[in-house]
Amino acid sequence: MVDISEVAENIYMIDNRLYSIPEFGSTYLLDEDRKALVDPGPATSASVVLDGIRQAGFRPEDIAYIIVTHIHLDHAGGAGVLLRDMPRARVVVHHRGARHLVDPSKLISSVIETQGEQAMVRNGPVVAIEESTVQSVFDGDTLKLGDGQVLSVIDAPGHVSHELCIFESRNRGVFVGDAVGNFVAGRGILVPITPPSSFDLELYVSTLQRLMKLDAAIIYFSHFGTSRRVKEELEMAAKELRDREAIVNEAASEDALDRAAERIIAHARRQLEPIREEMPSLYDYWADASIPMSAAGHMKYYRERHNA
Ligand SMILES: [Zn+2]
């Protein structure tokens, strides 16, 4: 059985068992006249997503849109594989990411370069998508799924430059991809994801401020689940970024910039302590892979910014 539940009116969340880890990857299904999926996950999650859609009583062939918040493989890698079961679907993507769905070769080589060959085993094959199937979108674009449901595209750089958030009018909810961070409901955990080469602290913070102004009622995280404490979560994400920046500044003032990454890692791991025993596979992935990568991204940004 797939873990799928209605998290808001006409919106279902599927636990897509990202990298075989429970409660790590959320794929959302919007049940409207024109049905949409948000963040299908990697190819290795495709069968779970298909089973979840059927289990909830829907047909994959009725999906009209596969929307990806950004092209990172854990969000979008499975879109090409899923299209085989969703022949009428269009893939909606930030205009800056569109060409990498049509020709994923650069995307794949950059994943192998930064995360190693093993990352491609984890994510599964990336199937190229026909250009005519890709719908590239810009800030302010809208998609009408039916009466009472209009999606609005929000440019959301910071985690990466090609990220978008989607505001949905029916519940006043917002799909945030990786723009806010890794979330664990009920544990007070919200950890920013700041990968090397793309992370930009100022853009990340201005995206959080923009999301704040939406006055949304629900956040739909891609990692993982939902929250109706929108203001609190956004403030927590901003605070966490400031805390990390303070760690780096302090290290710099001690002439110990080389040790700043390990201090960020230690700080972030402490925040994950509440889930270490109960959610060991999630903890291990974050502690060993995600957080060190975020620390490296933060430091790269800092050094470039300060010529340090
Ligand atoms: Zn990402």
Residues whose N, C-alpha, C, O or C-beta is under 5 A from the ligand:
A	BS01	ZN	H72 D178
